[in-house]
Amino acid sequence: MKNHFLLFCFLFIAVKSFGQTAVKKNIALVEDFIKQGDSLKKTDKSEALKLFEKGLAIALDEGFNNQAAILYKKIGVIHHVKRAYNVAEYTYKKGIKIDSVTAITADLLYNISLLKSTFNQQDSVLHYLEKSLAVYQNFEIKEPALKAFLRAGIIYKDRQLYEEALEYSIKAYHGFKKNNDNQKLADVCTTIGNIQNQLKNYNQALQYHFEALEIHKKLKSNFGKVISYTNIGNVYSSLNIIDSTISNYEKALLLSKKSNKQYAILLHNLGVAYSDISDFNASKNYFLEAIKANTILKDTTSLLYNYNGVLGLYIDHLDVIESQKYLNLSSKLLPSVSDNKAIIQFYENQSEFYQKTNNYKKAFESQKKYITLYKDIFNSENTRITQSLQAQFEYEKKENEILRLKLKDTESQYLIKEKTKDIQNKNLILIILATIILLLFVIYFLFLQRQKTHLQKTKIEKLEAIYQGQESIKKRIARDLHDIITTNFDGLRLRVLALKRAENVSEKIDGITTDLKKMNQQIRTVSHRLNPLEMYIGKQKFTDVIKSRLSEFQLYGKVFVELENELPEFLNELSLTIQNNFYGILLEVLNNIEKHALATKVIIKNSVDDKQWLHFIFEDNGIGIVQNHKEGIGLMNIKQRVEILEGSCNIGKTDTGTQVHIYFPLNKHH
């Protein structure tokens, strides 16, 4: 009964160990596909996609949900980059379905929000972004979470939810600062600065914009410096400090490229700033430069703003001709502009122009259009503010509900902890008893294994002794066989002497020559099969013997031999028994190639693996070995000699011929 229990324990552990080994092997295979795909995704996205899909197939079959979710994310990103947006979204959602609780889920949700922003589906963007933020909060904050926080700050800012925008932007700020990610830190400083500017916290806004500027200077980013100087100028404009506004806009202008839209914006801003200090010429020049830039950029909306700016200047200076000119130019743009703020500014200028030219009827009509559009803008703004307040209310309501659930969860966790503590104490005794039984079993198993190893060693020693006796007998047989066969040469000698009187001498000579070659080949084959190295012992290095035989095979067998790498020198240091068996295997391989393969080339490779096993691979370009082939004496001789070497032999057909792979341990023979 005791033996049955031990056997059961042994089988259970063996099966479990085998299963764990298989799982580790498959996980390593999946990880390898991920690694290969990552190395190719920038240079060959199609090949990377194939590798990720192979890894995904294994992960799904084996139930590796975490790896499967990671691969769904990577596959989705490739489709996303290729602009196959529907496929990307479907793939991301598959990943969420298979793994909905880890940080990978948050990454997938965040990626879907990025997809939705491509189609300007702002409600969906916020929905998926908030879901990703909720998941990120449950894990250690890493780079993907920080990017989501930054994006949340920007989106909430655009929706005028400034408190929420500031909360997530500050989280991103501390995270990027801790990670020394200066580029992202500069981005988040810019976002926080813009939020503080909207909240009229101008000093704090300047602090963050100056911090962003210093980072951009370290990064030597001209574009970053342009953005920072522009933002600083905007804050000073809000403070009505015009000289600082102009100074920062001009610094940005010097660094900006003329073909860039930002350059045209800065020109317009400078026109407005100089207009505020009543510098007509400077303001006019900047507006005109902005008009040139936006004409090249074909930016109709910006052009209308520029025309409005210069039109206002000419109206203030009572220049009727120039005012009429820009009024006409602005009128032509109205049908193609949808920006209500630009349009209402035009109506305001138009009304003022007609008032100053005493055309009160047209001035009244322009004023009516102005009032109508103003009401529309006012109503739209009220609707937007209402929606913003509603969104803020819903957000705070949701945050309060999350807080309540967290408190409830904490209480539940405490009760569970107390209950599990009692269960753990009870289980501890069972674990100790099971451990003692397992240790006793392991000790007994090791004892049995040691006995088995000893018996195996004794068996091998006996086999080697038997083999040594067989080799001695084979040597004698080889010599006797050689003597017997040579007696046949007397018959050949008589046939040669008879040639003097024979007719068809040429044909008889050819026959004798053929018989001699066959006899010689038979003698060599039988002799080598019995004791391959007998005639070379003590005369040549083993590697030289091998090379000599390969050269002879190439010459007479008409088969080109290619050594892919040099024969290792340690072959010369192996025992004679090992050399003899290895050489016998080599001869049988070459003999089979010459007789059966119909090959013209054989490639020989060798290597030593991490476990110190010597590998030799012979590949020919012949007809290939037939499946379910009959095993002759040559193949039997190969396999028997490999067994003596305690190695293995694989023989099979390839696309180009036959491959023979033999390998055996060096540490037992070297």
C-alpha positions as CSV (number, residue, x, y, z in Angstrom):
1,M,0.0,0.0,0.0
2,K,2.9,2.3,0.9
3,N,4.6,1.6,-2.4
4,H,1.3,2.4,-4.3
5,F,1.0,5.8,-2.5
6,L,4.7,6.7,-3.3
7,L,4.2,5.6,-6.9
8,F,1.0,7.8,-7.1
9,C,3.0,10.8,-5.6
10,F,5.8,10.3,-8.0
11,L,3.5,10.1,-11.1
12,F,1.6,13.3,-9.9
13,I,4.8,15.3,-9.5
14,A,6.2,14.0,-12.8
15,V,3.0,14.9,-14.7
16,K,2.9,18.3,-13.0
17,S,6.5,18.9,-13.7
18,F,6.1,18.0,-17.3
19,G,3.1,20.2,-17.6
20,Q,5.0,23.2,-16.1
21,T,7.9,22.6,-18.4
22,A,5.6,22.6,-21.4
23,V,3.9,25.8,-20.2
24,K,7.2,27.5,-19.7
25,K,8.4,26.4,-23.2
26,N,5.2,27.8,-24.8
27,I,5.4,31.1,-22.9
28,A,9.0,31.4,-24.0
29,L,8.0,30.8,-27.6
30,V,5.3,33.5,-27.4
31,E,7.7,35.9,-25.8
32,D,10.2,35.1,-28.6
33,F,7.6,36.0,-31.3
34,I,6.9,39.3,-29.4
35,K,10.6,40.1,-29.3
36,Q,11.1,39.3,-33.0
37,G,8.0,41.3,-34.0
38,D,9.1,44.3,-31.9
39,S,12.5,44.3,-33.7
40,L,10.7,44.4,-37.1
41,K,7.7,46.7,-36.5
42,K,9.5,49.9,-37.6
43,T,11.1,48.4,-40.7
44,D,8.8,45.6,-41.9
45,K,5.3,46.0,-40.4
46,S,3.8,43.1,-42.5
47,E,6.4,40.6,-41.2
48,A,6.0,41.9,-37.7
49,L,2.2,41.4,-38.0
50,K,2.8,37.8,-39.1
51,L,5.0,37.1,-36.1
52,F,2.5,38.7,-33.6
53,E,-0.3,36.6,-35.1
54,K,1.7,33.4,-34.7
55,G,2.4,34.3,-31.0
56,L,-1.3,35.2,-30.5
57,A,-2.4,31.8,-31.9
58,I,-0.3,30.0,-29.3
59,A,-1.3,32.3,-26.5
60,L,-5.0,31.7,-27.2
61,D,-4.6,27.9,-27.5
62,E,-2.7,27.7,-24.3
63,G,-4.9,30.2,-22.4
64,F,-2.1,32.8,-21.8
65,N,-4.6,35.7,-21.5
66,N,-2.0,38.3,-20.5
67,Q,0.2,37.5,-23.5
68,A,-2.8,37.4,-25.8
69,A,-3.9,40.8,-24.6
70,I,-0.4,42.2,-25.2
71,L,-0.4,40.8,-28.7
72,Y,-3.9,42.1,-29.5
73,K,-2.6,45.5,-28.5
74,K,0.5,45.2,-30.7
75,I,-1.5,43.9,-33.7
76,G,-4.0,46.7,-33.2
77,V,-1.3,49.3,-33.2
78,I,0.1,48.1,-36.5
79,H,-3.4,48.3,-38.1
80,H,-3.8,51.7,-36.5
81,V,-0.6,53.0,-38.0
82,K,-1.6,51.5,-41.4
83,R,-4.9,53.5,-41.0
84,A,-7.0,50.3,-41.0
85,Y,-9.0,51.9,-38.2
86,N,-12.0,49.5,-38.1
87,V,-9.7,46.5,-37.9
88,A,-7.6,48.2,-35.2
89,E,-10.7,49.0,-33.1
90,Y,-12.0,45.4,-33.4
91,T,-8.6,44.1,-32.4
92,Y,-8.3,46.4,-29.4
93,K,-11.8,45.3,-28.2
94,K,-10.9,41.6,-28.6
95,G,-7.9,42.3,-26.3
96,I,-10.2,43.9,-23.7
97,K,-12.7,41.0,-23.9
98,I,-9.9,38.5,-23.1
99,D,-8.3,40.5,-20.3
100,S,-10.4,43.2,-18.7
101,V,-8.6,43.8,-15.4
102,T,-4.9,44.4,-16.1
103,A,-2.9,47.5,-17.1
104,I,-2.9,46.2,-20.7
105,T,-6.7,46.8,-20.6
106,A,-6.1,50.5,-19.8
107,D,-3.6,50.7,-22.7
108,L,-6.2,49.2,-25.0
109,L,-9.0,51.6,-23.9
110,Y,-6.6,54.5,-24.3
111,N,-5.8,53.4,-27.8
112,I,-9.5,53.2,-28.7
113,S,-9.9,56.8,-27.4
114,L,-7.0,57.8,-29.8
115,L,-8.9,56.1,-32.7
116,K,-12.1,57.9,-31.8
117,S,-10.3,61.3,-31.9
118,T,-9.2,60.5,-35.5
119,F,-12.9,60.7,-36.4
120,N,-13.6,63.6,-34.1
121,Q,-16.0,61.6,-32.0
122,Q,-15.4,63.6,-28.9
123,D,-18.0,61.9,-26.6
124,S,-16.5,58.5,-27.4
125,V,-13.0,59.9,-26.9
126,L,-13.8,61.0,-23.4
127,H,-15.8,57.8,-22.6
128,Y,-12.9,55.4,-23.4
129,L,-10.3,57.8,-22.0
130,E,-12.1,57.9,-18.6
131,K,-12.4,54.1,-18.6
132,S,-8.7,53.8,-19.2
133,L,-7.9,56.3,-16.4
134,A,-10.1,54.3,-14.0
135,V,-8.1,51.1,-14.7
136,Y,-4.7,52.9,-14.6
137,Q,-5.5,54.1,-11.1
138,N,-5.4,50.5,-9.8
139,F,-1.8,49.9,-10.9
140,E,1.7,51.3,-10.6
141,I,1.8,54.5,-12.7
142,K,4.0,54.0,-15.7
143,E,4.6,55.7,-19.0
144,P,1.3,54.8,-20.8
145,A,-0.7,56.0,-17.8
146,L,1.2,59.3,-17.8
147,K,0.4,59.8,-21.5
148,A,-3.2,59.2,-20.7
149,F,-3.2,61.7,-17.8
150,L,-1.6,64.3,-20.2
151,R,-4.2,63.7,-22.8
152,A,-7.0,63.8,-20.2
153,G,-5.7,67.2,-19.2
154,I,-5.8,68.5,-22.7
155,I,-9.3,67.1,-23.4
156,Y,-10.8,68.4,-20.2
157,K,-9.2,71.8,-20.9
158,D,-10.8,72.0,-24.3
159,R,-14.1,71.2,-22.6
160,Q,-13.4,73.9,-20.1
161,L,-13.5,71.4,-17.2
162,Y,-10.4,73.1,-15.7
163,E,-10.4,71.5,-12.3
164,E,-10.3,68.0,-13.8
165,A,-7.8,69.1,-16.5
166,L,-5.5,70.5,-13.8
167,E,-5.8,67.3,-11.6
168,Y,-4.7,64.9,-14.3
169,S,-2.1,67.4,-15.8
170,I,-0.4,67.7,-12.3
171,K,-0.3,63.9,-12.1
172,A,1.4,63.7,-15.5
173,Y,3.8,66.6,-14.5
174,H,5.1,64.7,-11.4
175,G,5.3,61.4,-13.3
176,F,7.3,62.8,-16.3
177,K,9.5,64.8,-13.9
178,K,10.3,61.6,-11.9
179,N,11.1,59.7,-15.2
180,N,13.3,62.6,-16.5
181,D,11.2,62.6,-19.7
182,N,11.9,66.2,-20.6
183,Q,10.0,66.3,-23.9
184,K,6.8,65.2,-22.2
185,L,7.5,67.4,-19.2
186,A,7.6,70.4,-21.5
187,D,4.3,69.4,-23.1
188,V,2.6,69.0,-19.8
189,C,4.0,72.4,-18.5
190,T,2.5,74.0,-21.6
191,T,-0.9,72.4,-20.9
192,I,-0.9,73.5,-17.2
193,G,0.2,77.0,-18.2
194,N,-2.7,77.3,-20.7
195,I,-5.2,75.9,-18.0
196,Q,-3.9,78.5,-15.5
197,N,-4.2,81.2,-18.0
198,Q,-7.9,80.3,-18.6
199,L,-8.4,80.3,-14.8
200,K,-6.8,83.8,-14.7
201,N,-4.0,82.5,-12.5
202,Y,-1.6,84.4,-14.6
203,N,1.5,84.2,-12.4
204,Q,1.2,80.4,-12.2
205,A,0.6,80.3,-15.9
206,L,3.9,82.2,-16.5
207,Q,5.8,79.9,-14.1
208,Y,4.8,76.8,-16.1
209,H,5.4,78.4,-19.5
210,F,8.9,79.6,-18.5
211,E,9.6,76.1,-17.2
212,A,8.6,74.7,-20.6
213,L,10.8,77.3,-22.3
214,E,13.9,76.3,-20.3
215,I,13.3,72.6,-21.1
216,H,13.0,73.4,-24.9
217,K,16.2,75.4,-24.7
218,K,18.0,72.3,-23.2
219,L,16.4,70.1,-25.9
220,K,17.4,72.7,-28.6
221,S,13.9,72.6,-29.9
222,N,13.1,75.7,-32.0
223,F,9.5,74.8,-32.5
224,G,9.1,74.2,-28.7
225,K,10.6,77.6,-28.0
226,V,8.3,79.2,-30.5
227,I,5.3,77.7,-28.7
228,S,6.6,78.8,-25.3
229,Y,7.3,82.4,-26.3
230,T,3.9,82.6,-27.9
231,N,2.2,81.3,-24.8
232,I,4.1,83.7,-22.6
233,G,3.1,86.5,-24.9
234,N,-0.5,85.4,-24.6
235,V,-0.4,85.6,-20.8
236,Y,1.2,89.1,-20.9
237,S,-1.5,90.1,-23.3
238,S,-4.1,88.9,-20.8
239,L,-2.3,91.0,-18.2
240,N,-2.3,94.0,-20.7
241,I,1.5,94.2,-20.4
242,I,2.0,95.1,-24.0
243,D,5.7,95.6,-24.2
244,S,6.3,92.1,-22.8
245,T,3.7,90.7,-25.1
246,I,5.4,92.2,-28.1
247,S,8.9,91.2,-26.9
248,N,7.9,87.5,-26.6
249,Y,5.9,87.4,-29.9
250,E,8.9,88.9,-31.7
251,K,11.3,86.3,-30.1
252,A,8.9,83.5,-31.3
253,L,8.7,85.1,-34.8
254,L,12.5,85.1,-35.2
255,L,12.6,81.3,-34.5
256,S,9.5,80.4,-36.5
257,K,9.6,79.2,-40.2
258,K,7.9,81.5,-42.6
259,S,6.1,78.5,-44.2
260,N,4.6,77.6,-40.9
261,K,1.1,78.5,-39.8
262,Q,2.5,79.6,-36.4
263,Y,4.4,82.3,-38.3
264,A,1.2,83.8,-39.7
265,I,-0.5,83.7,-36.3
266,L,2.4,85.5,-34.7
267,L,2.3,88.2,-37.4
268,H,-1.4,88.7,-36.6
269,N,-0.9,88.8,-32.9
270,L,1.8,91.4,-33.2
271,G,-0.6,93.5,-35.4
272,V,-3.1,93.3,-32.6
273,A,-0.5,94.2,-29.9
274,Y,0.8,97.2,-31.8
275,S,-2.8,98.3,-32.5
276,D,-3.4,98.3,-28.7
277,I,-0.6,100.8,-28.2
278,S,-1.9,102.8,-31.2
279,D,1.3,102.2,-33.4
280,F,-0.5,102.4,-36.7
281,N,2.4,101.7,-39.0
282,A,3.8,98.8,-37.1
283,S,0.3,97.3,-36.7
284,K,-0.5,97.8,-40.4
285,N,2.8,96.2,-41.5
286,Y,2.3,93.1,-39.4
287,F,-1.3,92.7,-40.6
288,L,-0.2,93.0,-44.2
289,E,2.6,90.5,-43.7
290,A,0.0,88.1,-42.1
291,I,-2.2,88.5,-45.1
292,K,0.7,87.5,-47.4
293,A,1.5,84.5,-45.3
294,N,-2.1,83.3,-45.0
295,T,-2.7,83.8,-48.8
296,I,0.2,81.4,-49.4
297,L,-1.2,79.0,-46.8
298,K,-4.7,79.4,-48.4
299,D,-6.2,79.9,-44.8
300,T,-9.4,81.7,-45.5
301,T,-10.5,82.1,-41.9
302,S,-7.2,83.5,-40.8
303,L,-7.3,85.9,-43.8
304,L,-10.7,87.2,-42.6
305,Y,-9.1,87.9,-39.2
306,N,-6.2,89.7,-40.9
307,Y,-8.6,91.8,-43.1
308,N,-10.6,92.7,-40.0
309,G,-7.5,93.8,-38.2
310,V,-6.2,96.1,-41.0
311,L,-9.8,97.3,-41.8
312,G,-10.2,98.4,-38.1
313,L,-7.0,100.4,-38.4
314,Y,-8.1,102.2,-41.5
315,I,-11.5,103.0,-40.1
316,D,-10.0,104.5,-37.0
317,H,-7.8,106.7,-39.2
318,L,-10.7,107.6,-41.4
319,D,-9.0,106.3,-44.6
320,V,-12.2,105.6,-46.6
321,I,-10.6,104.3,-49.7
322,E,-8.4,101.7,-48.0
323,S,-11.3,100.9,-45.6
324,Q,-13.6,100.3,-48.6
325,K,-10.9,98.1,-50.3
326,Y,-10.6,95.8,-47.3
327,L,-14.3,95.8,-46.7
328,N,-14.8,94.4,-50.2
329,L,-12.1,91.9,-49.8
330,S,-13.6,90.7,-46.5
331,S,-17.1,90.5,-48.0
332,K,-15.8,88.1,-50.7
333,L,-14.5,85.7,-48.0
334,L,-17.7,85.6,-45.9
335,P,-19.4,82.7,-47.8
336,S,-16.4,80.4,-47.3
337,V,-15.8,81.2,-43.5
338,S,-17.7,79.4,-40.7
339,D,-15.9,81.0,-37.8
340,N,-18.6,83.2,-36.2
341,K,-16.2,85.3,-34.2
342,A,-14.4,86.4,-37.4
343,I,-17.8,87.1,-39.1
344,I,-19.2,89.1,-36.2
345,Q,-16.0,91.2,-36.1
346,F,-16.5,91.9,-39.8
347,Y,-20.1,93.1,-39.2
348,E,-18.9,95.3,-36.4
349,N,-16.3,96.9,-38.6
350,Q,-18.8,97.2,-41.5
351,S,-21.3,99.0,-39.2
352,E,-18.7,101.4,-37.9
353,F,-17.5,102.2,-41.4
354,Y,-21.0,103.0,-42.6
355,Q,-21.6,105.2,-39.6
356,K,-18.5,107.2,-40.2
357,T,-19.4,107.6,-43.9
358,N,-22.9,108.7,-42.9
359,N,-24.6,105.8,-44.6
360,Y,-26.9,105.1,-41.6
361,K,-29.2,102.7,-43.4
362,K,-26.4,100.3,-44.3
363,A,-24.9,100.8,-40.8
364,F,-28.3,99.8,-39.3
365,E,-28.4,96.6,-41.5
366,S,-24.9,95.6,-40.5
367,Q,-25.8,96.3,-36.9
368,K,-28.8,94.0,-37.2
369,K,-26.6,91.2,-38.7
370,Y,-24.2,91.8,-35.9
371,I,-26.9,91.5,-33.2
372,T,-28.4,88.4,-34.8
373,L,-25.1,86.6,-35.0
374,Y,-24.2,87.8,-31.5
375,K,-27.4,86.2,-30.1
376,D,-26.5,82.9,-31.9
377,I,-23.0,83.0,-30.4
378,F,-24.4,83.9,-27.0
379,N,-26.9,81.0,-27.1
380,S,-24.3,78.6,-28.3
381,E,-22.0,79.8,-25.5
382,N,-24.7,79.4,-22.9
383,T,-25.4,75.9,-24.2
384,R,-21.7,75.0,-24.1
385,I,-21.4,76.4,-20.5
386,T,-24.5,74.4,-19.5
387,Q,-23.1,71.3,-21.0
388,S,-19.8,72.0,-19.3
389,L,-21.4,72.4,-15.9
390,Q,-23.5,69.3,-16.5
391,A,-20.4,67.3,-17.4
392,Q,-18.6,68.7,-14.3
393,F,-21.6,67.7,-12.1
394,E,-21.6,64.2,-13.6
395,Y,-17.9,63.9,-13.1
396,E,-18.1,64.9,-9.4
397,K,-21.0,62.6,-8.9
398,K,-19.0,59.7,-10.4
399,E,-16.0,60.6,-8.3
400,N,-18.2,60.6,-5.1
401,E,-19.6,57.2,-6.1
402,I,-16.1,55.8,-6.6
403,L,-15.1,57.1,-3.2
404,R,-18.1,55.5,-1.6
405,L,-17.4,52.2,-3.3
406,K,-13.8,52.3,-2.2
407,L,-14.8,52.8,1.4
408,K,-17.2,49.9,1.2
409,D,-14.6,47.8,-0.5
410,T,-12.1,48.6,2.3
411,E,-14.6,47.4,4.9
412,S,-15.3,44.2,3.0
413,Q,-11.6,43.6,2.6
414,Y,-11.0,43.8,6.3
415,L,-13.7,41.2,7.1
416,I,-12.4,38.9,4.4
417,K,-8.9,39.3,5.8
418,E,-10.0,38.2,9.3
419,K,-11.8,35.2,7.9
420,T,-9.0,34.1,5.7
421,K,-6.6,34.4,8.6
422,D,-8.4,31.6,10.5
423,I,-8.4,29.5,7.3
424,Q,-4.7,30.1,6.8
425,N,-3.9,28.9,10.3
426,K,-5.8,25.7,9.7
427,N,-4.1,25.1,6.4
428,L,-0.7,25.7,7.8
429,I,-0.7,22.5,9.7
430,L,-1.8,20.6,6.6
431,I,0.9,22.2,4.5
432,I,3.6,21.3,7.1
433,L,2.4,17.6,7.1
434,A,2.3,17.5,3.3
435,T,5.8,19.0,3.1
436,I,7.2,16.4,5.5
437,I,5.6,13.6,3.4
438,L,6.9,15.2,0.2
439,L,10.4,15.5,1.6
440,L,10.4,11.8,2.6
441,F,9.2,10.9,-0.8
442,V,11.9,13.0,-2.5
443,I,14.6,11.4,-0.3
444,Y,13.3,7.9,-1.2
445,F,13.1,8.9,-4.9
446,L,16.7,10.2,-4.9
447,F,17.9,7.0,-3.3
448,L,16.2,4.9,-6.0
449,Q,17.6,7.2,-8.7
450,R,21.1,6.8,-7.3
451,Q,20.7,3.0,-7.4
452,K,19.4,3.2,-10.9
453,T,22.3,5.4,-12.0
454,H,24.8,2.9,-10.5
455,L,23.1,0.0,-12.3
456,Q,23.1,1.9,-15.6
457,K,26.8,2.7,-15.2
458,T,27.6,-0.9,-14.6
459,K,25.5,-2.0,-17.6
460,I,27.4,0.5,-19.8
461,E,30.8,-0.8,-18.6
462,K,29.7,-4.3,-19.4
463,L,28.5,-3.3,-22.9
464,E,31.8,-1.6,-23.6
465,A,33.7,-4.7,-22.4
466,I,31.6,-6.8,-24.7
467,Y,32.2,-4.4,-27.6
468,Q,35.9,-4.5,-27.0
469,G,35.8,-8.3,-27.3
470,Q,33.8,-8.0,-30.5
471,E,36.3,-5.6,-31.9
472,S,39.1,-8.1,-31.3
473,I,37.2,-10.8,-33.1
474,K,36.4,-8.4,-36.0
475,K,40.1,-7.6,-36.5
476,R,40.9,-11.3,-36.9
477,I,37.9,-11.7,-39.3
478,A,39.1,-8.8,-41.3
479,R,42.5,-10.2,-41.8
480,D,41.2,-13.7,-42.6
481,L,38.7,-12.2,-45.0
482,H,41.4,-10.2,-46.7
483,D,43.6,-13.3,-47.1
484,I,40.7,-15.3,-48.6
485,I,39.7,-12.7,-51.1
486,T,43.3,-12.2,-52.3
487,T,43.4,-15.8,-53.4
488,N,41.0,-14.8,-56.1
489,F,43.7,-12.8,-57.6
490,D,45.3,-16.0,-58.9
491,G,42.3,-16.6,-61.1
492,L,42.5,-13.1,-62.4
493,R,46.2,-13.7,-63.1
494,L,45.4,-16.6,-65.2
495,R,42.7,-14.6,-67.1
496,V,45.4,-12.0,-67.8
497,L,47.9,-14.5,-69.1
498,A,45.1,-15.9,-71.4
499,L,44.7,-12.6,-73.0
500,K,47.7,-13.3,-75.3
501,R,45.7,-16.0,-77.1
502,A,42.2,-14.5,-76.7
503,E,40.0,-12.7,-79.2
504,N,38.2,-9.4,-78.3
505,V,41.1,-8.5,-76.0
506,S,39.7,-5.1,-75.2
507,E,36.4,-6.4,-73.9
508,K,38.1,-9.0,-71.7
509,I,40.4,-6.4,-70.3
510,D,37.4,-4.2,-69.4
511,G,35.8,-7.1,-67.7
512,I,38.9,-7.9,-65.7
513,T,39.2,-4.2,-64.7
514,T,35.6,-4.0,-63.6
515,D,36.0,-7.2,-61.5
516,L,39.2,-5.8,-59.9
517,K,37.4,-2.6,-58.9
518,K,34.5,-4.4,-57.4
519,M,36.7,-6.8,-55.5
520,N,38.8,-3.9,-54.2
521,Q,35.7,-2.0,-53.1
522,Q,34.2,-5.0,-51.4
523,I,37.5,-5.6,-49.5
524,R,37.7,-2.0,-48.3
525,T,34.0,-1.9,-47.3
526,V,34.1,-5.1,-45.3
527,S,37.4,-4.3,-43.8
528,H,36.3,-0.8,-42.8
529,R,33.0,-2.0,-41.4
530,L,34.8,-4.4,-39.1
531,N,37.6,-2.0,-38.0
532,P,37.6,1.3,-39.8
533,L,40.8,2.8,-38.3
534,E,43.0,-0.3,-38.1
535,M,45.4,0.7,-40.9
536,Y,45.7,4.3,-39.7
537,I,46.4,3.9,-36.0
538,G,49.5,5.7,-34.9
539,K,50.3,7.0,-38.4
540,Q,48.0,10.0,-38.8
541,K,45.9,12.4,-36.8
542,F,42.3,11.4,-36.7
543,T,41.2,14.7,-38.4
544,D,43.7,14.0,-41.2
545,V,42.3,10.5,-41.7
546,I,38.8,11.9,-42.0
547,K,39.9,14.6,-44.5
548,S,41.9,12.0,-46.5
549,R,38.8,9.7,-46.7
550,L,36.6,12.6,-47.8
551,S,39.1,13.6,-50.5
552,E,39.2,10.0,-51.7
553,F,35.4,9.9,-51.7
554,Q,35.1,13.1,-53.7
555,L,37.7,11.8,-56.3
556,Y,36.3,8.3,-56.9
557,G,32.7,8.8,-55.9
558,K,32.2,11.9,-58.1
559,V,30.5,13.6,-55.2
560,F,31.6,17.1,-54.2
561,V,32.3,17.4,-50.5
562,E,31.8,20.7,-48.7
563,L,33.1,21.1,-45.1
564,E,31.0,24.1,-43.8
565,N,33.4,24.5,-40.9
566,E,36.8,23.0,-39.9
567,L,36.9,19.7,-38.1
568,P,37.5,20.4,-34.3
569,E,41.0,19.5,-33.1
570,F,39.6,17.8,-30.0
571,L,38.6,14.9,-32.2
572,N,42.2,13.9,-32.1
573,E,42.1,13.6,-28.3
574,L,39.1,11.2,-28.1
575,S,39.7,7.6,-27.1
576,L,40.5,5.1,-29.9
577,T,37.1,3.4,-29.3
578,I,35.2,6.6,-29.8
579,Q,37.3,7.5,-32.9
580,N,36.8,4.1,-34.4
581,N,33.0,4.2,-33.9
582,F,32.7,7.8,-35.2
583,Y,34.9,6.9,-38.3
584,G,32.7,3.8,-38.9
585,I,29.6,6.0,-38.9
586,L,31.3,8.4,-41.4
587,L,32.2,5.6,-43.8
588,E,28.7,4.2,-43.7
589,V,27.1,7.6,-44.4
590,L,29.5,8.1,-47.4
591,N,28.9,4.6,-48.6
592,N,25.1,5.1,-48.6
593,I,25.4,8.4,-50.4
594,E,27.6,6.8,-53.1
595,K,25.4,3.7,-53.6
596,H,21.8,5.0,-53.1
597,A,21.5,8.8,-53.0
598,L,22.5,9.6,-56.7
599,A,23.9,12.8,-55.2
600,T,26.4,15.2,-56.6
601,K,27.1,17.2,-53.4
602,V,27.3,16.6,-49.7
603,I,27.6,19.3,-47.0
604,I,29.1,18.4,-43.6
605,K,28.5,20.6,-40.6
606,N,29.7,20.3,-37.0
607,S,29.0,22.2,-33.8
608,V,29.1,21.8,-30.0
609,D,26.0,22.9,-28.0
610,D,25.8,24.4,-24.5
611,K,25.5,20.9,-23.0
612,Q,28.8,19.8,-24.6
613,W,27.3,17.5,-27.2
614,L,29.0,17.2,-30.5
615,H,26.7,17.5,-33.5
616,F,27.6,16.3,-37.0
617,I,25.1,16.9,-39.9
618,F,25.5,15.4,-43.4
619,E,23.2,16.8,-46.1
620,D,23.2,15.6,-49.7
621,N,21.3,16.8,-52.8
622,G,20.2,13.3,-53.9
623,I,16.8,11.7,-54.3
624,G,16.2,11.5,-50.6
625,I,15.5,8.6,-48.4
626,V,12.2,6.8,-49.0
627,Q,9.6,6.9,-46.2
628,N,9.2,3.5,-44.4
629,H,12.5,2.4,-46.0
630,K,14.0,-0.9,-45.4
631,E,16.9,-0.7,-42.9
632,G,20.0,-2.4,-44.3
633,I,23.2,-3.3,-42.6
634,G,24.7,0.2,-43.2
635,L,22.0,2.0,-41.3
636,M,22.0,-0.6,-38.6
637,N,25.8,-0.2,-38.2
638,I,25.3,3.6,-37.9
639,K,22.7,3.3,-35.2
640,Q,24.6,0.6,-33.2
641,R,27.7,2.7,-33.2
642,V,25.8,5.8,-32.1
643,E,24.2,3.9,-29.3
644,I,27.7,2.9,-28.1
645,L,28.6,6.6,-28.1
646,E,25.5,7.1,-25.9
647,G,24.2,9.5,-28.5
648,S,21.3,9.8,-31.0
649,C,20.8,9.7,-34.7
650,N,18.2,11.3,-36.9
651,I,17.8,10.3,-40.6
652,G,15.2,11.9,-42.8
653,K,14.3,13.4,-46.1
654,T,14.7,17.1,-46.8
655,D,13.6,19.4,-49.6
656,T,16.9,18.9,-51.3
657,G,17.9,15.3,-50.4
658,T,18.7,13.4,-47.2
659,Q,20.0,14.6,-43.9
660,V,21.8,12.5,-41.3
661,H,22.2,14.1,-37.9
662,I,24.3,12.4,-35.3
663,Y,25.1,13.8,-31.9
664,F,26.7,12.4,-28.7
665,P,28.1,13.8,-25.4
666,L,31.7,14.8,-25.2
667,N,32.0,15.1,-21.5
668,K,31.7,11.3,-21.2
669,H,34.4,10.6,-23.8
670,H,36.7,13.6,-23.9
